Amino acid sequence: MAQTQKARELCRRGPSLAVLAVVAISEAAQPRAQPAGRELCSKRQIRIPCQVRFAEAPYVAFTSVAAPSEPQANQTLLVTVVDENSVAVPAAQVMLTEGAGRAVPRGETDHAGRYLFRDLHHGNYELRVAKEGFYEVIEKDVHVGETERAEVTLNHQREFSESVNVIYSPPAIDPAKTSSSKELTSSEIVNLPYTVTRDIRYALPLLPGVLQDGAGQLHVNGSSTREIVDQLDGFNITDSGTGAFNMRVSVDAVRSIDVESSRYPAEDGKGAGGLISLTTGMGDDRYRYSGTDFIPSIQNRRGLHLNTWTPRGAFSGPLRKGKAWFFLVPEGEYDVDIFRELPPGEDQNSALRVGNLAKAQVNWRPSQILTGSFLTNWFHSPHASLSRFNPLETTVDLRDSAYLLAVKNQSFFSSGMLLEVGFGATQFHIHEQPRGSQTYVITPDATRGNFFESSARRAGRQQFIASLALPPLRKFGRHDVKLGTDLDQVSTDESFSRNPFVILREDSTLARQASFIGNPAFEKDNFEAAVYVEDRWSPSDRLLIEPGVRFERDEITRHPVLSPRFASSYMLTRGGETKLTWGVGVYYDASILEVISRPRTGQRTDVFYDSTGQNPLGPPVITSFSVDERNIKEPRFVNWSVSMERRLPSSVYFQAEFIGKRGRDGWTYVNQPSGLFVFENTRRDRYHSVEITARRRFKGGHELFAAYTRSTARSNAVLNFTLDDPLFSQQVGGPLPWDAPNRFQSWGWMPLSWMPRMKAFDFAYSLDWRDGFPFFLVNQEQELVAPPGARRFPTYFALNLFLERR
């Protein structure tokens, strides 16, 4: 009895002392038989001995000595995620599940592709790793306690010609995603139909918020193409002279496209309109090749002629297995246009385009990855702009070329730090040469003579980038800190030679005569420097806070600017079914050399004539441009947005988002009474949109998508004055030329397995309906006759259907 009282006293003082007490008194006690129907004490009972009846203390003591106690939850598991080329995969979702079915809080890999699980129990776990654009990996037997590290290889989704068993990463609400971004994966790029399937720029309007104008240029959430940064594998490929997206890359080379329009971090550079980022592929340890469109199309116009030939190919494989790989993606295009309205022999124009992307990757050390790429574009059309309204004599010989040379090195450190250093050089060259020097004549029905302008332009960029991702810091949660720099030397070199031209009325009387002074040639360059720092702070597994700041300066504006940015996301439910995201930031535009150099393009004189075409109506109107480069400011935008995502029944993912932008200090030219266009920082832009999307992905990777967007894009300066096409009206406000208030989109692809004779086929479609773009009305004197936005093109509707046999 005394021993039992002592044991009770020790039990009250703590479970561990109670076990010792029971062991002590068991030495003097005799074991007794197990009563019928009684079960042995479980481990849970051993962990909590104070709940055991003391009449059974001798037996409990016996089992406590014979059975080992349960290990404490002090184990760790470091998961490293890489792709098939041993490149770290950041932002991959990592999930652990115990053998009993209890899930451990999930995590997301850092910049180095690593995530550390803490406070794990000893035992077997199931590890699941997933990221959109990759095939999901499931490891069923991960022995925590016996191993401290696990490396997982995620393979990119690709088109297979052989039968393989793969698991698609299902779409999910990503708790670590704060930016307002949309993505097109390689599966969507390959499977969905769009207008020009050989030009990747025509695939981007499949995304909500992305519109394409008549010149093929892209606009993201109401922004001009000049306000958008275009990247290829992390390097800027925007035309440094005009700010346009002119670089071409084969559709077969692109692995994914990511478009960011709001809440994007300080790393994603100098562009108030957003970011278009293209990521290309790489070979692996297996030789692969593909080809398409090797059979040309034929047309029957004035006899049989070749119409279009657009061969494309892709070749990849190892240079040394497990060590080095290559990726080659050549493409070509040859077109013949025939116009029956023109006389024979002067009715044809051909166009030849050739391009190639060559990439190589060498893992010269386990922690060092070197990647190099060379992209080339070349285009030639001997009679560009030929049409029923522009006969052969008015055409120009057009030659266009561009290239990108880029090298990047990634260094991984054992501490989890990642250092990236890269250098890229881009070059654009375009040359237009008329067929002669005869006077160019414009009539209401057609043109004649030789085009009035010969021009040559060369633009280049040399870019140095470096970033350092620090190991995750744990201070009131987890911090992923990244800092970096971006240095750019940009330049443009232009020359013009212009002849006079005349404009005739319908009765062939002279309405206007234009002439130019001098043949200007000039150079303009700029040096841009930026540094940034950003932090992804996770106070809990449901809350993410992402502050950042970017410091920029260039030689045109000559004063530094600071761009603070903030974004945050919160999972409203523990199961991850609902997420709220919000953010605000200050964004500055890059300095566009073409706009700032417009005063150097020359001077123009226009003389207007009366109805007889004999007498001038007044003195000549001189058109010229002026800019005071000492007082230039960088265009500044404040961009804010809020988004809500929800997983609905039947795995339908719903999202509603509001985006607002307000810009000030925009660059524009204002028409003075004297005909002088003066540069001013007075442009004000604003954009608002509400976007609703729904997505459903089926087994096998098939998908359906629908979106509706209500938006408005307006400015107080919508006219773009140039020397070649001036408008003799005052600068005015109104909707921007790419404003589309209402837009509905839908696309998807699905198998036809329910049809007896179509089981081997997939059906795909894309639908786009929107309001027509606004346009301007001008009279013969090049004056506006209605305010901008008073007229719009008819409603735009496009439906593309596609049937493919697998």
Beta strands, then each sheet from edge to edge (+ up, - down):
strand 1: 75-83
strand 2: 93-98
strand 3: 103-108
strand 4: 114-120
strand 5: 123-130
strand 6: 137-144
strand 7: 149-154
strand 8: 180-185
strand 9: 210-212
strand 10: 218-220
strand 11: 228-232
strand 12: 235-236
strand 13: 254-262
strand 14: 274-280
strand 15: 288-292
strand 16: 297-300
strand 17: 304-309
strand 18: 312-320
strand 19: 324-338
strand 20: 348-365
strand 21: 368-384
strand 22: 396-412
strand 23: 418-434
strand 24: 440-442
strand 25: 447-448
strand 26: 453-469
strand 27: 473-474
strand 28: 478-498
strand 29: 501-504
strand 30: 510-517
strand 31: 521-538
strand 32: 543-554
strand 33: 561-571
strand 34: 578-588
strand 35: 603-608
strand 36: 621-626
strand 37: 636-648
strand 38: 652-671
strand 39: 676-697
strand 40: 703-715
strand 41: 734-735
strand 42: 742-751
strand 43: 761-770
strand 44: 774-775
strand 45: 791-792
strand 46: 796-805
sheet 1: 4+ 1- 7-
sheet 2: 3+ 2- 5+ 6-
sheet 3: 8+ 13- 14+ 11+ 12-
sheet 4: 9+ 10-
sheet 5: 15+ 18- 19+ 17- 16+
sheet 6: 15+ 18- 19+ 20- 21+ 22- 23+ 26- 28+ 27-
sheet 7: 15+ 18- 19+ 20- 21+ 22- 23+ 26- 28+ 31- 32+ 33- 34+ 37- 38+ 39- 36- 35+ 30- 29+ 24+ 25-
sheet 8: 15+ 18- 19+ 20- 21+ 22- 23+ 26- 28+ 31- 32+ 33- 34+ 37- 38+ 39- 40+ 41-
sheet 9: 15+ 18- 19+ 20- 21+ 22- 23+ 26- 28+ 31- 32+ 33- 34+ 37- 38+ 39- 40+ 42- 43+ 46-
sheet 10: 44+ 45-
end
